[in-house]
């Protein structure tokens, strides 16, 4: 029945003096042998419909795991709206090092969420959910407040002059309200803007938006560094990068993993490093895990690294000790 209905829906409609109009649709199916469960069957069909649209399946039959997945998503969405940074939702800091001097140059701040019911939630999952449900705005503002407060303390107690990077969704960069929020928090915490770096992920929307372009320029005028994260794995449009307001490029772990394992991958990595140097941008390699990788990078002029060879992401307390020491111990 569903297949016949779908075929009817998709049959082109011929209009007078116009091209045929072709429609598309999705069908969700819920079933029960007992009439008294009619309302729940309808709800199941609606859940199957929504799941089918998400998976691009034109006809989708309800199964129990669909309800479990949607219950999970609704729970995460509700809890994410009310989450505060503390034990459950935390910020960790991964050190960034200048290899030639063994000096800590900064930290990348990373969000972690250990849900009381579902356990650890991947940042990929909860960031995507936060963006979809527009929770990303309040979540980022809370993160910035938290990180700025820590940076202000480290400046005062340890004379820390390094950089702290924060991942920023391109959705926020569409709004001047976010830019003004950043300006106000810099003033409130008395933060030197040169110690702040915003990491953004390359995408078509990012590179092609005039609004984002102008807002990034405003951030740079404040003194904030702009870094392209995961360079080379997304929309690597070099023609855009040549005039894009960016200070730094993070070379993705995918390319670092090619060292000593794939000659073609190594050749691409060499080209990326050469390109970044010729454009006179800062660079850092992320996901560095071995001494051989460090040797390769250093020989080709990439002296700044981040990854498990240096350190895993650290809690606030452990990263304070690293700041106090001023260098990492391997």
C-alpha positions as CSV (number, residue, x, y, z in Angstrom):
1,X,0.0,0.0,0.0
2,X,2.8,2.4,0.9
3,X,4.7,1.6,-2.3
4,X,1.6,2.3,-4.4
5,X,0.9,5.5,-2.5
6,X,4.5,6.6,-3.0
7,X,4.4,5.9,-6.7
8,X,1.2,8.0,-7.0
9,X,2.8,10.9,-5.1
10,X,5.9,10.8,-7.3
11,X,4.0,10.7,-10.6
12,X,4.7,13.9,-12.5
13,X,1.7,16.3,-12.7
14,X,1.3,17.7,-16.2
15,X,0.2,21.4,-16.2
16,X,-0.9,23.5,-19.2
17,X,1.9,25.3,-20.9
18,X,4.4,24.4,-18.1
19,X,7.0,21.7,-17.5
20,X,5.7,18.6,-15.6
21,X,5.7,19.1,-11.8
22,X,7.3,16.3,-9.9
23,X,6.6,15.9,-6.2
24,X,8.4,13.7,-3.6
25,X,7.5,12.6,-0.1
26,X,8.2,10.3,2.8
27,X,5.9,7.7,4.4
28,X,6.2,6.4,7.9
29,X,4.4,3.2,8.9
30,X,3.2,2.1,12.4
31,X,1.2,-1.1,12.9
32,X,-0.7,-2.9,15.6
33,X,-3.2,-5.7,15.7
34,X,-5.1,-4.2,18.5
35,X,-7.4,-1.2,17.7
36,X,-7.2,0.3,21.2
37,X,-3.6,1.2,20.5
38,X,-4.5,3.5,17.6
39,X,-3.0,6.6,19.1
40,X,0.3,5.0,19.8
41,X,0.4,3.5,16.3
42,X,0.0,7.0,14.9
43,X,2.8,8.3,17.1
44,X,5.0,5.4,15.9
45,X,4.2,6.2,12.3
46,X,5.2,9.8,12.9
47,X,8.5,8.7,14.5
48,X,9.1,6.4,11.5
49,X,8.4,9.3,9.2
50,X,10.8,11.6,10.9
51,X,13.6,8.9,11.1
52,X,13.0,8.1,7.5
53,X,13.4,11.7,6.4
54,X,16.6,12.0,8.4
55,X,18.0,8.8,6.7
56,X,16.5,9.8,3.3
57,X,14.4,6.6,3.2
58,X,11.1,7.3,1.3
59,X,9.2,4.5,3.1
60,X,10.2,3.6,6.6
61,X,8.6,1.1,9.0
62,X,8.6,1.8,12.8
63,X,11.0,-0.3,14.9
64,X,11.6,-0.1,18.6
65,X,15.1,1.3,18.3
66,X,13.7,4.4,16.5
67,X,11.7,5.3,19.6
68,X,14.7,4.7,21.8
69,X,16.9,6.9,19.6
70,X,14.3,9.7,19.6
71,X,13.8,9.4,23.4
72,X,17.5,9.7,23.8
73,X,17.7,12.8,21.5
74,X,14.8,14.5,23.3
75,X,16.4,13.8,26.7
76,X,19.8,15.1,25.5
77,X,18.2,18.2,24.0
78,X,16.3,19.0,27.2
79,X,19.3,18.4,29.4
80,X,21.7,20.3,27.1
81,X,19.5,23.4,27.4
82,X,19.9,23.4,31.2
83,X,23.5,22.1,31.6
84,X,26.0,24.2,33.5
85,X,29.8,23.8,33.3
86,X,30.9,21.6,36.2
87,X,31.2,17.9,37.0
88,X,28.8,16.6,34.3
89,X,29.7,19.1,31.5
90,X,33.3,20.1,31.7
91,X,36.0,21.9,29.8
92,X,39.4,20.2,29.3
93,X,42.6,21.8,28.0
94,X,45.0,20.2,25.5
95,X,48.5,21.7,25.6
96,X,50.1,23.1,22.4
97,X,53.9,23.0,22.3
98,X,56.8,24.7,20.4
99,X,59.0,21.7,19.8
100,X,62.3,23.5,19.4
101,X,62.0,25.1,22.9
102,X,59.8,22.5,24.7
103,X,57.6,25.5,25.6
104,X,53.9,25.6,26.2
105,X,52.5,28.1,23.8
106,X,48.8,27.6,24.6
107,X,45.9,25.3,25.1
108,X,42.9,24.2,23.1
109,X,39.7,24.2,25.2
110,X,37.5,21.2,24.5
111,X,34.0,20.5,25.8
112,X,33.2,17.1,27.4
113,X,29.8,15.8,28.5
114,X,29.2,12.8,30.8
115,X,25.5,12.4,30.9
116,X,24.1,10.9,34.1
117,X,21.9,8.5,32.1
118,X,23.8,7.8,28.9
119,X,27.4,8.2,30.0
120,X,30.0,10.0,27.8
121,X,28.4,11.8,24.9
122,X,30.6,12.4,21.9
123,X,31.3,16.2,21.1
124,X,30.3,15.4,17.5
125,X,26.8,14.3,18.7
126,X,26.1,17.1,21.2
127,X,27.6,19.9,19.2
128,X,25.5,18.8,16.2
129,X,22.4,18.7,18.4
130,X,23.2,22.1,19.9
131,X,23.5,23.6,16.4
132,X,20.3,22.0,15.2
133,X,18.3,23.1,18.2
134,X,20.0,26.5,18.4
135,X,21.3,25.8,21.9
136,X,24.8,26.4,20.6
137,X,24.5,30.2,21.4
138,X,24.0,29.8,25.1
139,X,26.4,26.9,25.3
140,X,29.2,28.9,23.6
141,X,28.5,31.9,25.8
142,X,28.8,29.8,29.0
143,X,32.0,28.2,27.6
144,X,33.6,31.6,26.8
145,X,32.8,32.9,30.3
146,X,34.3,29.8,31.9
147,X,37.5,29.9,29.7
148,X,38.0,33.6,30.1
149,X,37.7,33.4,33.9
150,X,40.3,30.6,34.0
151,X,42.6,32.6,31.7
152,X,42.2,35.7,33.9
153,X,43.2,33.6,36.9
154,X,46.3,32.1,35.2
155,X,47.4,35.5,34.0
156,X,47.2,36.8,37.6
157,X,48.6,33.9,39.5
158,X,51.2,32.4,37.0
159,X,51.8,35.3,34.6
160,X,50.5,33.1,31.7
161,X,50.9,34.8,28.4
162,X,50.0,31.9,26.1
163,X,47.0,31.5,23.9
164,X,43.7,29.7,24.6
165,X,41.7,28.5,21.6
166,X,38.0,28.0,21.6
167,X,36.0,26.3,18.9
168,X,33.3,28.5,17.5
169,X,30.3,27.4,15.3
170,X,29.9,29.3,12.1
171,X,26.3,29.8,13.1
172,X,27.4,32.3,15.8
173,X,29.5,34.2,13.3
174,X,26.4,35.2,11.4
175,X,25.2,37.5,14.2
176,X,26.7,40.7,15.3
177,X,25.2,40.2,18.8
178,X,27.8,37.4,19.3
179,X,30.6,39.8,18.3
180,X,29.4,42.3,20.8
181,X,29.2,39.6,23.5
182,X,32.8,38.7,22.9
183,X,33.8,42.3,23.1
184,X,32.0,42.8,26.4
185,X,33.5,39.7,28.0
186,X,37.0,40.7,27.0
187,X,36.5,43.9,28.9
188,X,34.7,42.3,31.9
189,X,37.5,39.8,32.5
190,X,40.3,42.2,31.4
191,X,41.6,39.7,28.8
192,X,44.2,40.6,26.3
193,X,42.5,39.7,23.0
194,X,45.9,38.5,21.6
195,X,45.6,35.5,24.0
196,X,42.4,34.4,22.4
197,X,42.1,32.2,19.3
198,X,38.8,31.2,17.7
199,X,38.9,28.0,15.8
200,X,36.4,27.6,12.9
201,X,35.9,24.6,10.6
202,X,36.1,25.2,6.9
203,X,32.9,24.9,4.9
204,X,31.1,26.3,1.9
205,X,28.9,28.4,4.1
206,X,31.8,29.8,6.0
207,X,33.9,30.9,3.0
208,X,31.0,32.2,0.9
209,X,29.2,34.3,3.6
210,X,29.9,38.1,3.4
211,X,28.4,38.5,6.8
212,X,30.7,35.9,8.4
213,X,33.6,37.6,6.5
214,X,32.9,41.0,8.0
215,X,32.4,39.7,11.5
216,X,35.7,37.8,11.4
217,X,37.3,41.0,10.4
218,X,35.8,42.7,13.4
219,X,37.1,40.0,15.7
220,X,40.6,40.3,14.2
221,X,40.5,44.1,14.7
222,X,39.9,43.4,18.4
223,X,43.1,41.4,18.3
224,X,41.6,37.9,18.4
225,X,43.3,35.3,16.2
226,X,41.3,33.2,13.7
227,X,42.3,29.7,13.1
228,X,41.1,27.2,10.4
229,X,40.6,23.8,12.1
230,X,41.0,20.4,10.4
231,X,42.5,22.1,7.4
232,X,42.3,20.0,4.2
233,X,39.4,17.7,5.2
234,X,36.5,20.0,4.4
235,X,36.0,22.7,1.9
236,X,39.6,23.5,1.2
237,X,39.1,26.3,-1.3
238,X,42.6,27.9,-1.7
239,X,41.2,30.7,-3.7
240,X,39.0,31.7,-0.7
241,X,41.8,31.1,1.8
242,X,44.0,33.6,0.0
243,X,41.8,36.5,1.0
244,X,40.0,35.1,4.0
245,X,40.7,36.8,7.4
246,X,42.7,34.0,9.0
247,X,45.9,34.0,11.1
248,X,46.5,30.3,11.6
249,X,46.0,26.9,10.1
250,X,45.6,23.6,12.0
251,X,46.8,20.7,9.9
252,X,44.4,17.8,10.5
253,X,45.5,14.5,12.1
254,X,44.5,12.6,8.9
255,X,47.6,14.1,7.2
256,X,49.9,13.6,10.2
257,X,49.0,9.9,10.2
258,X,50.4,9.5,6.7
259,X,53.9,10.2,7.9
260,X,56.1,7.0,7.3
261,X,53.0,5.1,6.2
262,X,52.0,6.6,2.8
263,X,54.3,8.3,0.3
264,X,51.5,10.1,-1.5
265,X,50.0,11.3,1.8
266,X,53.5,12.6,2.9
267,X,53.7,14.5,-0.4
268,X,50.4,16.2,0.2
269,X,51.4,17.1,3.8
270,X,54.7,18.6,2.5
271,X,52.6,20.7,0.0
272,X,50.3,21.8,2.7
273,X,53.1,22.9,5.0
274,X,54.8,24.7,2.1
275,X,51.6,26.5,1.2
276,X,51.0,27.7,4.7
277,X,54.5,29.0,5.0
278,X,54.3,30.8,1.7
279,X,51.1,32.5,2.8
280,X,52.9,33.6,5.9
281,X,50.4,32.1,8.3
282,X,50.9,30.4,11.6
283,X,50.5,26.7,11.6
284,X,50.2,23.8,14.1
285,X,49.9,20.1,13.5
286,X,47.3,18.3,15.6
287,X,47.0,14.6,16.5
288,X,50.8,14.2,16.7
289,X,51.5,10.9,18.5
290,X,55.1,9.8,17.7
291,X,58.7,11.1,17.7
292,X,59.0,10.3,14.0
293,X,56.1,12.5,13.2
294,X,57.7,15.3,15.2
295,X,61.0,14.9,13.4
296,X,59.2,15.0,10.0
297,X,57.3,18.1,10.9
298,X,60.2,19.9,12.4
299,X,62.5,19.3,9.4
300,X,59.9,20.9,7.2
301,X,59.3,23.9,9.3
302,X,56.2,23.0,11.4
303,X,57.5,23.6,14.9
304,X,54.2,23.8,16.8
305,X,52.3,20.6,17.7
306,X,49.4,19.3,19.6
307,X,48.5,15.7,20.3
308,X,48.9,12.7,22.6
309,X,52.7,12.7,22.2
310,X,52.6,15.9,24.2
311,X,49.5,15.3,26.3
312,X,45.9,14.2,26.3
313,X,43.4,16.9,27.1
314,X,43.8,17.8,30.8
315,X,41.4,18.8,33.5
316,X,41.5,22.3,34.8
317,X,43.6,21.3,37.8
318,X,46.2,19.3,35.8
319,X,46.5,22.0,33.1
320,X,47.1,24.6,35.9
321,X,50.1,22.5,36.9
322,X,51.4,22.6,33.3
323,X,51.0,26.3,33.2
324,X,52.9,26.6,36.5
325,X,55.8,24.5,35.2
326,X,55.8,26.3,31.9
327,X,56.8,23.2,29.8
328,X,55.7,19.7,29.3
329,X,57.5,16.6,30.6
330,X,57.8,13.7,28.3
